[in-house]
């Protein structure tokens, strides 16, 4: 037999509570007596008594739901206490997905706690699964939930020996303590535990996944993805959360249960300037970073994703979790955003238009010279561009690397009269290549 530990919490624990135990031994009718509460949605003919290969006692229960829409199998009413963490353990075998939940009539989520992640059972070896959840209300008609989906095979899912015990408290931990790891998988040392932590909101999902990113200072290991279906945040909010630490396909994330807004309008931590290879390292997961001078190698795919490519330091995928941007193929950009992870890929998530600037192109190889005059320039420069009808884009970057002008070029002249005296780099990009020249502005 195997044991698997999963963890999910819905609020901080402060008190112990009575124990609920069910071995599915009592079947006065066609269903077990201590189950099929009012929140049950699985049909009675999909709840089947099992008497062979049980985990303990005489009987177990088979749950059948071959659809991808989950069905609830709930306990009869029990009493729960506000803030108490409940540890739910059960043994399972067969094929399908199973997770735990709780109805305690809380004011959010139609009275339901947010569900834990599914445990995927794939064989007929009994496995113990342990998950945690917490009550948000004092309620004497609560129902604990086994939620199942995608069952199949000869026996679907067979469950036995459910045990629910209240008591315990979350661990106080910084984001760094949650994220820092020497494990090659990147898994958090606190995976499966309930924590209290906090930080400044650096990015907010606008697509609808109820998520955001928080960060505590600068430097590696100090940012994290937060899954929160109950609260709305803005950039610069300082928040404290109680949450379970989950490894979702090796991506460390927090599943929030309790939330406190400390204050708003805080300065967001400065972005770490990294190349694509560096930004893809585990230590920058969940962090606000800036990746300069990456070229768009192809148009965005059907998921609005595209690659930003460095000539010498790798590439990184640009995604649309917070903001959708349509790049120009062949153009170089400097992009600021948070480092996300999905579908086995590290992804850079710009937050708004200001996070996307034309790159300087200083790192590009094989730059062709660009002829221009006068140089030094006073108010207007004229360039030898030829007459090929190609779309051309220009950027002007000052001596500190800051882009001061950028747009589509509509003629062979540029007005630099608004620029301060100094040395600038002018880059022209088109389908034919990249040309560059140094420009001295003197008024």
Beta strands, then each sheet from edge to edge (+ up, - down):
strand 1: 2-5
strand 2: 17-22
strand 3: 47-50
strand 4: 60-63
strand 5: 71-74
strand 6: 78-80
strand 7: 85-103
strand 8: 119-121
strand 9: 127-134
strand 10: 139-166
strand 11: 171-172
strand 12: 194-204
strand 13: 211-215
strand 14: 223-227
strand 15: 238-248
strand 16: 251-263
strand 17: 272-273
strand 18: 288-296
strand 19: 306-309
strand 20: 315-319
strand 21: 332-342
strand 22: 345-349
strand 23: 356-358
strand 24: 368-369
strand 25: 372-373
strand 26: 380-383
strand 27: 393-397
strand 28: 403-408
strand 29: 413-415
strand 30: 422-430
strand 31: 433-441
sheet 1: 1+ 9+ 7- 8+
sheet 2: 1+ 9+ 7- 10+ 2-
sheet 3: 1+ 9+ 7- 10+ 4- 3+
sheet 4: 1+ 9+ 7- 10+ 5-
sheet 5: 1+ 9+ 7- 10+ 6-
sheet 6: 11+ 12+ 13- 14+ 16+ 15-
sheet 7: 17+ 18+ 19- 20+ 22+ 21- 23+
sheet 8: 24+ 31+ 30- 27+ 28-
sheet 9: 25+ 26- 29+
end
